Amino acid sequence: METRPLRQQGEGLNLDLTKIKQNSIQDIEIIDLTGNGDNILALNIHDVIDITNDNNIVRVSGESGDKVVSAGWRDTGTDKVVDGITYDVFKDSSDATLAELWVDQDIDVAGITADIL
């Protein structure tokens, strides 16, 4: 099955995947927050697992002013570069490492915490 990006179009948008019914969105590997203004993405580890294919990795691209809010992640201190975008790599805080969240370095990651809510 082909993987497609999920794009937010507009400004001041808040995409909260924690409020979307499980398995409503599938085969998404990239979430693009780029738009005319500042956008916010909220998600958790289970959302990453639900929306992705078998690799359980979501890349979030965007620009300065965009923000990701999520709990249960640890910053690996590793960078990945894909298509000219440098991502900070976060892994879930569990010992099993079930999922990864790659966030464009232009995006505010202050809302990504290790605490599980």
N, C-alpha and C positions, 0 to 999 in steps of 0.2 A: 504494500500500500504506500502511496506517495505521501511524503511529509510536507506539510504546508506551514508557512508562517502565520501567526495570528497578529494582525495589525490593529492598533488603536488609531483612529483617524479623528482628529479634533484637538481640542485643548482643554486642560483642566479636567481630564477624564480620570475616573477611578475604577479600574478593572479589578474586582474582588472575586477571584476564583474560588475562595472559600465559601462563597454563597451560591455557587452554581452546582446543580445536581450532578452527582458523581457520574462519570462516563458520558456527560453531555458534549464534551469537547474531546476529540481524540486525534492522535497522530500529529501533534504539534510539537515541534522541536525549537522553534524560534518565536519569541514574543517581541514585537517591535513597538516601542512606546513613542517613537519619533513622531512629532506633530508640530503644530503651531505654538503650543504652550507646554506647561509642565503637566505631566501625567503620572499617575501612581498605579502600581501593580501590587496587589496583595495576594499571596498564595502560601500554601504550606507544602510539606513534603508529600503528602498524599495527593495533592493536586498535580505535582510534578509527575508522580507515578501514573496517575489516571490519564493525563493528557498526552503523554509521550508513548513512543513505541517501546520496544524492549530495552533500549539503552538507558532510559530514565534520566536523561540529561535535557535540561531546558536552557537555551541561551536567551538572554534578555538584552536587546539592543535599545539604545535611546540616546539622549543628549543631556547636557547639563540642565538641571532643574527637574528632570524625571526622577522617580523614586521607587524603590522596591521595599516592601514591608513583608517580613516573613520571620517565623520563629523555628528553631530547631536545627540551625545550620552552624557549621564551623568554617572559618576562613582557612583554606589550605595554604595560603601564602603563595600559591602558584598562579601564574598567568597563562592563558591560552590565547593565541592569535588565530582568528578565522576570518577570511575575506577582508583583511585589513583592520579588523576590530579587535582590540585587546580586552579580554574578559578576566575578571577576578573569579576564581573558582571556589565555590562553597560546596561542602559535602554535608549530608545530613549528620546530625550529632550522634546517631546510634553507632554501636560498634559494628553493625553489619554493612554500613555504607550502602543504603538502598537507592539513593538518588544524588544527583549533582545539579547545582544551579550556577550557571555561568552568567555574570553580570558585567555588561559594558562598563569600562572604567570611568566613563563620563557620567554615569548614573549615581545618585546618592544611595549608598548602601548602609547608612546609619540605622535604618529600620530593620536590618537583618541581624537577628540575635541567635545566640546558642540556646536560650531558654525555650522550652516547649510549652506553649500556652494551652 
